Amino acid sequence: MSDKLARRYEILLRAYPARHRRQWGDELLGTLLMRADSSRRWPPAGEAIALLTSGVRVRLNSDKDRAPRATWAAGLRVAVILLLASQLADLIILTTLDGLVYRAGLAKLAFGVLALLAILRDRRWVALLALLGWQAIYLQGYHSVSLPVATEIILLVVVALIQRTHRAVLPGLWWLAVPAMMAIFWGPQLLSSEPVFPPHYEQVMTLTVVALCAVATLLDSRAAFAAVGLLLAKVLTDTVSITWAGDIPAGGIFYHAPSSWNTVMGTAAAALLIGGHLVTRRRASL
């Protein structure tokens, strides 16, 4: 058996955390070498990919709780964090561009920060109350419902219903989602003095984020449900409007015919939902 092959397997096994390697590394390496052809010097490509992806999944704790409902809840919770981070980024950017600070804007910022902190600490009901406060301010100012906030409220209720365990605290690094969303969706505006985005920039970046989530599903199926939450907010925002008062005294819910862009987003959401669930079920049965 080639010593080079053993060393190359050891390099691949470094994808796993050190504690995992100390506990299982020798056994796994012995199994790999026992199955390998005696004349082989390089691991098979499929085997190498499997080791790398499995190691990354262990590092991400994606196999820590394999119950499908736990995976759904964790993915939708990430979707809420990303949606809220995007709104906070929008609020910060718009306030900076206008050069004015409104009391309503400060109140929304306070509710948004409280909601994000509560979600990171897994204080779901505190987060819901903060989001309802944001929605109330939006209603008072614009006489309509903020569909992204409504989506976040719906997703949090779903999370609370499908997984009742609490205090799954997320790392503080999730605060970086705010500047990340700012850079992704406001990049051209930050780099240019012209108040115009390139054509279809938001659509392209949304599809890019969704595509990255689809690829990440191979490592962690929670990414699929996070993308579904993001797409749901986009579809609702572009197809539904809910007014409380103002231009239309009676108010009501109004439906807009879906564009080709909405059809693409809806199809992508359905595909990710089905694909993510199938991957989750498959891993749960292993």
N, C-alpha and C positions, 0 to 999 in steps of 0.2 A: 504494500500500500504506500502511495506517494506521500512523503512528508509535506510536500507543497500543497497537495489537496487538503490535508488536515489543517494547515495554516490558513488556507483560503476559506475553509468552512468556519474557522475561528473568527476570521474577519467578518464574515456574514453574521455570525452569532452575536457580534457586538451591537447589532440592532436592538437586542433585548437589554433590559436594565441589568445593572451589575448584580443585584440581588437575585434576579431570575437566573442569570448565568451561573451563579454560585450554587444554586439549588438544583438546577436541571441541566446545566451546560455540558458536563461530562457525559451524562446519559444520552443527551440529544446528539452530541458529536459522535459518540460511539455508534449510535444507530445509523447516522448518516454514512459513516465510513464503512460500516458492515454492509450496507445496501449498495455501495458504490462499486463500479467496475474497477478491478485492480490496475488497469492500464490508464485510468482517467486521471488527469492532472487538474482539471477545472470542474467545479460543480455544474450540473445541468442548469440551463437558463431558467426553466420553470421552477426548479427547486430553489435557486437563488432568489427569485422574485418572491416565492412563497415565504422564505425565511425573513426577508426584509420587511414584507408587509405584515407578517405575523408579529415581528419584533416591534414595529411601530405601533400596532394595535395594542400591544401590552403596555408600551410607554404611555399611550393615550388613555389607558384604562378602559378601552372600548369593550373589553371582555369581562370587566369587573362584575357587571350585572347584566346578564344576557336576556333577561325577561323582556319580551317585545314591548310591553307597556312602559317599562323603565326607559327603553331606548327612545320611544316616541316622546315621553315627557322631557327627557334631556334635550333632544333635538329641538322641540318646540320652545323650550326655555331659551336655548341659544338664539332661535329666531326672534324672540321678544327682545333679547339683549341687542341684537344687530339692528332691529327696527328702531328701538329707542335710541340707540347710539346715532343712527342716521338722523333722527329728528332733532336730537340735541346738537348735532353738527350743523344742521340747517339753521337752527335757532341762533347759534353762535355766529355763523357766517352772515346771516341776514342782519343781525344786530350790528356787526362790525361794518358791513357795507353801508347801512343807513346812517351810522354814526349816532343813532338815537337809542336810548334805553327807555322802554315803556314798562309801566308797572305790570301789565299783563304778561309781557315777555319775561320779566324777572320771576313772576309767579310760575309761569310754565317751566322756566329753567329750574326753579326750586323743586317743583313737583317731579320733573324729569330726573333730576339727580337723585331725589329720594326714591323714586321707583327703580332706577338702575341699581342703587345700593341695596335696596330690599331684594331685588331679584338675585343679585350676586350672593346675598346671605340666605337665600331661599325663604324669605319672608313674603309669601305669596299674597296674603291678604293685605299686608301693608302696601305692597306694590299695586294691588288692584285699587285701593283707596287713593293712592297717589295718581294713578292714571285716570280715575274718575274725576279727580280734582282738575287735572289738565283738560279733560274733556269738557268740564263745566265752564272753564275759562274760555275755551275755544268756542263753545256754543254762545256765550255771552258776547264775544267779540265779532264772530262771523255769522251767527245765526244758522249754523250748519254743523254737522257732525264731522269730526276728523276721522276719516276712515282708517289711517294707520293706527291711531290710538284705539279705535274700536277693534281693530284686528288684534292688537296686543292684549286687550281685555279678554277677547274671545279665546285666544291661545292660552292665556294664564288660567282661565276657568277650565279649559280642557286639561291642562297640566294638573290642576288641583283635583280634578275628577278621576283621572286615570292613574295617578300615583299619589298616595296620601302620606308617604313618608316625607319628612321635612329635614331641614338643616343640611342639605347637600351643598355645602358652601363652595363657591367657585373661586379660583385664584384672583387676586386683585389686578392681575395683568389684563383682565377683561376690560378695564377702563380704557385700554388702548384702542378698543373698538371705536371710540368717538373720533380720535384723530384719524384712524384708518378710514372710516366712512367719509370724513371730511376730505381726505386726500383723493379717495376713489371718485366721489360724485361731484366734488367741487374743484378738482384739480385744475381744469382750464381757467376757471374764474380766479383762482389763487395765483396763477402764473401770468395772467394777462389783465391789463386794465380795461379791456373791452368787456362789457356786460353781456356777452353772447357766448353760448356754448356751441361747440361744433355740432353739426346736424346729427341727431339721433344719438348723441353721446350717452345720455342716461340709459337708453335701451341697450346700447353696446356694453356698457359697464355692468348692467344688471345681468345680461346674458353671460358675461365673463364670470361674475361671481357665482351664478348658478352652475356654470360648467365646472368651475373649480370645486364646488360642493359635490357635483356628480362624480368627479374623479376621486374626491376624498371619501366618498361612500365605500369605495373598495377597501379603505383602511378603517373607516368608522361609519357605520350606517346612520349614526345620529346626524351626519352632515346632510343627508337627504331630507330629513324632516325639517332641519333648519332652513333649507332652500325652499321647501314647500311653504313655510310660514312667510318668507319674504315675498314669494310670488303671489300668495293669497292677498297680501296687502296691496300689491301693485294692481292685481285684477279688480279688486273691490274699488280702489280709488278711481280707476278708469272706466268702470261700468256702472257705478251706483253713486248717487248723491242723495243726502238726507238733509232737508232744511227744517229749521225750527220756526223761523219767522223771517221777516225782512221783505225781500222782493216778492216772495210768494206768501201772502198772508196766511193761507191755510197750512202751509208747510206740507211735508210728505216725503215719500221715498220715490226717487225717479231713476229709471233704468235707461242706460245708453246702449245702443247697439254695439256689440263688440267689434273692435277693429281687428285687422290681421295680426297686429302686435298682441292684442289681448288673447287671441286664439293661440298664438305661439306660447304665451306665458301659461295659459290654462293647460295646454297639452303637456308642456314641460312639468308643471306641477303634478298632473296626474301620473306621468311616467315616473317621476321621482318618488311619489307616494307609493306606487305599486312596487317599484324596484327596491326602494328602501325597506319596505315591509318584507318582501321576499328574502332579501339579504339578512334581515334581522331574524326571521323565522329559521332560516338555514343555519345561522350561527347558534341560535338557541337550541337546535337539535343536535349540535356536535358534542 
